[in-house]
């Protein structure tokens, strides 16, 4: 099976986004890990910190595998990358099934967290550069369609996992069977993407949206090795890190946060209403990935990040000042922040393409995702640690979050400034056109 399967003449580029979606909808299951937490805690006698370990390790491995595997993804092609993602992600569930059946929790951490986390990282970046090459006219929309799947995967996985646990039981054998079904089902679904994905031919013209696709090499190009030496890369790293930190700070603690905010009001928030709020946030996260990234194709990447960071800071300020006075205001501001959270993920590959070209954009994107790993630790730590300290000091309600919201506003301002400082990459980092062409030619199968 060729790692670089060339599209035959007349191939529709609109078949590539579904291939990417098959992978991203699958690995998006990571956002539904919380469904397994209570059963695991009960069946294996774990505390909350222990039951969160597989998810935390998976997110860390996502960033690391994307960073270190990005160049391999570019070199070996999207089919190779999707195959690796399929094998690792599905194997992670199968190893976890063995761990649950034998009550060896370390196997669940190893399987879901380490092995599955590698599948997350490789799978996340696998279609990025291919989509950008197929859609040079609308890169934001193209990557938004795929990355939308990662945000929406939990909307499928969460009720599906809950139904399986209800049918199989919440004991260790029921959990093991649910893991097994997940691993086999996702293997089949991801295989559709492996078989369907194609790369554009080097001689395909880049014209309008109705064209089959672009040339593989076009415009300014920068290698991944050179990109990480530019200030533009690290400015974008700060932009992504601050935007993700702000979003995940609400997402990770959404249910208890809205409960705390209105605990002393005349209409406190029930557990079912809090769960509904979490579902709304997931929908906003998913919608922002396609909506805002598509808008960036029209108004520009720098302008859309001005919106994510500037308006995001305003939303946090409104919650901090008036959030406890009106539930609609609290919910609306949180939904906007989470839409920016999702939009930031989906827009950044196109931003990278604008700055560094398509030559090794997948590898550059992989390195940039270390910002996600950092934010995944930083956001929850800020919100939870400060809330715990405030509670120990005798505070309650919105007072638990005032300081952490102030920190989030400050981080978003830092990200806003970093975005303003982004300039075109200096010509000394550009790759000469003959070398680009030679590299592109070597990627074509004989």
N, C-alpha and C positions, 0 to 999 in steps of 0.2 A: 504494500500500500504506500503510494508516494506521499512523502511529507508535504510536498508542494503540488497538490492536484490542480492542474490548470483547467480553467473554465473553457469548455468547447465554444466554438463560434455560436452566437445567439443566446448564450447563457444569460439569464436574468440576474442582475445583481441583487434583486429583492429576495432571492432564495438564501442569501448569506445571513441576513439578520435572524431568520428562524433557526439556522444552525447555531448561531451564537446564543440565542435564547434557550435552546435545549440544554446548554451547559449552564448558563447563569440561573435559570429557574431551578435547576437541580442543586447547585452549590448554595443557592440562597436559602436552603434549609437551615443553614447555620443560625439565622435569626430566629428559628423556632426551637432552639435548644432548650429553652425554659420549660417546654412541655414535659421534658424528660426529668427535670430537676426533682420535683416532689416524689415521683415514683422511685427514683434512684436513692434519694435520701432515706425513704422508708425501707426499701428492700435491702440496701447495703449499709444502712446505719451511718449515713454521711451527714455532715453539716452543710450549711449553705455555701461556705467557701470551698469545700471539697467538691461539691456537685457542680460548681461553676468552672472548675479547673479545665475540663476538656474544651469548653468554649473559649476560655482565655488563651489556652495554648494554641488552639486552631487559628485564632486571629493573629497571634504573634507569628505563627508559621506561615500564614497567608502573606504577611508583609515580607518576611525573610525569603520565602521561596519565590515570590514575585520579583524581589530585588536580585537574588542570585541566579534565578532561572530565566530572567528576561532575555538575556543574550541567546540562550539556547532556544528559546521560543522563536526568536527572530531567525536564527540560523536554520532550525529544523522545520519550521513551518507550522501552520495552524492545525493540521491534521495530527501531527506528532504531539503537539501540545494538548489538544483535546483528548487524545488517547491516554496520555500520562495523567491528565486530570481525572478521566474516567476510572482508570485503574486505582489511583491513590484514594479518590473520594469513596468509591464503592468498597475498596478493601478496608478502609477505615471503619465503615459500618460493620463489615463482616468480622473484623478483629474485635470490635466492640460487642458484637453479639456473643462471641466466644467468652469475652470477659464477663458479660452479664450472666451467662449461663453457668459459668464456673465461680461466680462471685469474686472475681479478681479485678478489682477496680482499676488497677494500674494498666490492665489491658485496654480498658475503655479510654483512659487518658492517652495511652499510646496510639490506639486505633483512631478514634475520633479527633483527638487533639493534634498528634504529630503527623501520622500518615495522612489522615483526612485533611489536615491543615495544608499540607503540601499540595493536595489536589485543589483546595480552595484557591491558593495563590496562582498556580499554573493555569487553572481554569479561568480565573478572573481576567487575566491578561491575554489569554490565548486568542481571542478574536479581534483584539483592539486594532492592531496595525492592518489586518486584512480588511476590516470594515472601513478604515480611513482611506485605504487605497481604492476601494470600490466606490466610496462616496466622497470624492475630493470637494464636491460642491456643497455637501451638507454633512460634514464630519460630526458635528455636534448631535444632530438627529440620529445618525447611524450608531454612534457609540451609546447614545441615550437609550435606544431601543434595547440593546443588549444588556446594558448595566441596569436598566429598569427591571430586568428579570431577577437580578440579585436582590433588589429591594422587595420584589413581589413574591419571591420564592416562599417566604414564610406564610403568606396568605393561603398558599396551597398546603404547605407542609404542616402547619400548626393544626388545623382541623383534622387532616388526614392522620397525623400521629396520634392525636387525642382519640380518634375513633378506633385506631388499632389497639391502643392501650385499653380502651374500654372493652374491646372484643377479646383480646388475648389475655387481659389481666395486667395488674400493675406489680406483680411479683417479679422476681428476677428472670423466670422463664418467659413471662409475657414480654418483658422489656427486650430480652434476647431475640424473641421472634419478631418484634417490631423492627429492631435493628437489621435483622436478616432481610426482611421484606424491603426495607429502605435501600439496602445495598444492592439487591438484585434489580429492583425497579429503576433506580437511578442509573444503573449500568445500561439498561436497555434504552432509556430515554436519552442519555448522553450519547449513545452510539448513533442515534439519528443525526446529531450534529457532526460527528466524526465522518459519517458517510456523505453528508450533504455539502460540507464546506468546500469552497473552491477559491483559488487565488486568480487575480486577473492576469492575462497574458501581457508580456512586456510591450507588445505592439498594439495593445488596445488603446484607441484614442480617448483622451480626456476632454470631453466636450460638454454637453448639457446633461441635465438630470435624466434624460431619456436614453443616454448612451449606456452601453453595457458596463463600462468602467474606465479607469484611468491607466495611464502608463505607470509602471512600478516606481519609476524614478522621475521626479518633477520638482523643480524649484530648489530652494536652499535646503541642504541636508547636513545634519550634524550627527556624528556617531555617539553612542551611549557613553563611551569612555570620555569623549570630549565634553559631552553635555554636563556631566557631574562636576566639571571644572569651571562651569560658567556661573556667574551670579544669578542668572535667570532661573536656573534649576533650583537653587536654594531659596530664592524668593518665592517660587511656586511651592516649594516644600513647606515654607512657613504659611503660605496662603491656605493650602490644603489642610495642614495640621490644625490651624486655628478654626477653620470652618467646621471640620469634623469634630473637634473637641467641643465646640458650642452645641452642635446637634446631638452628639451622643450623650452629652451631659443631661439633656432632658429625656432622651430615648431610654436610657438604661434605668432611670428611676421614675418613669412617667406615672405609673399607677400610685405609688405612695406619695408622690409629689402633689398630684391634684387632690388626693385625699387630705393631705396635710394643709393645703392652702385653704380649704373650705370646711375644715373640721369644726371650727367654732362658729360657722355661719348658721343661719336658720334652715338651710337646705344642704346638709353634708352630702358628700359624694359616696355612693354605695360601692361595694366591691364590683358588682356587675357593670356599673357606670364607668368605673375606673378601667375595667377591661375593655369596654367599648372605646374609651379614649385612646388606649394603646392601639387598638385596631385602626382608628382614625389616623393616628400618627404614621402607622405603617403604610396606609393608603397615600398619605401626603408625601412620604418618602419616595414611594414608587412613582407617583404622578410627577413629582419634581424632577425625577431623572430624565423623563422624556420631554416634559413641558419646557423646563428652563433650558435644558441643553439644546433643544430645537430653537428656542428663542435666541440663543447665543450665535447661531448661524446668521441671524439678521442684524442683531445689534452689536455683535462683537464680544470676544471672550473677556476682555478687560472690563467692559461695561457690565456684563452679567455678574462678574465677581464683585464689582462695586455694589451691586444690588445685594448679593449674598451676604457680604460682610457689613456694609453700611446699614441696610434695612434690617439685617439680622440683629445688629447691636441695638437698633431702635426697638425691635420687638422685645428683646430682653429687658430693656429699660421700662417699657410699658407694663410688662409682667411684674417687675420689681416694684413699680410705683402704684399700679392700679389693679394688678392681677387678682387680688383677693376680694375685690369689690364687685366683680361681674364675671361669671363663668364663661359667657360667650367671648369676652375679651381674652381671657386666659387661654381658652381652647384655640381661638383664631390665631393668636400670636404664636402659640406652640406649633400649630399646623404650618404656619409660614416658615418658622425656623427649620422644621423637619423637611419641608419641601426644598429649602436651600441646602440642607444637609445632603439629600439625595442628588440635587442638581449639581452640587460641587463635585461629587464623584463622577457623574456622567459627562461633565463639561471638561474636566481636566485633560483627558486624552486629546481632545481637539485643540486645547490651549497649547499642549506640547507639540502637536503637529504644526500649529502656526509658527511656533518659535524654532523648532528643531527639524521640521520636515518629517517625511514618512520613512526615512532610511532605516532607523532602528527605534521607531517610536514605541514599540512594544517593550523593548528592553529599558528605555528611559522611563516609561510608565511604571514598570516593575520596581525600579529603584525609588521612584517617587512615593510608592505605596508604603515605604517605611514610615512616612508621615502618618498613615492610618494606624499602624501598629503603635506608634507613640501616642496618638490621640485616643486610641482605644483604652490605654492605661490612664492617660492624663484626665480625660473628661469625667469618668466615673469616680476617680480618686478625688478630684476637686469637690464634686457635689456630695459624695458620701462622707468623706472625712470631715468636711466642714459641718455638714448636717449633724453628724455624731457629736462633734465638739459642742455645737450650739445646744443640742439636746442635753448634754451633760451640764451645761451652764444654766439649765432651767428654762430655756426658750422653747417655743412651739409654734406651729402654724407657719405662715410665710417667713417668720424670722429665722427659720432654719436655713433658708436659701438666699437671703439677701446678700450676704458676702460672696457666695459662690457666683451669683448672677452678676455682681459687680466685676468679679474676675473674668467672667465670660465676655462681658462688654469690653474690658480692656484687651483681651486676646483678639477679639474681632477687630478692634481698632488697629492693633499691630498688624493683623492680616491685611487690612485695608491699605495701610501705608506700604506694606511689602508689594501689594498688587500695583500700586501707583508707581513703584520704582522699576517695574518690569519694562525692559527695552528690547529691541531686536538684538539677536545674538551677533557679536562681532565677527567680521569676515574671517578672522584668523582661525576660528573654530569650524569653518565650513569644510566639507569634503569636496575635493576637486571632482568635477563631473565625470571625467574618464574613469576614475576609481569607482564611483557610484555605478556607472554602467557595467563595469566589469563584475562587481559584486552581484548586481542584479542578474546578470547573465549566468553566473555560477549557480544561482538559486534555481534556474530553470532545469527541469529534468531532461535527461538526454532523449 
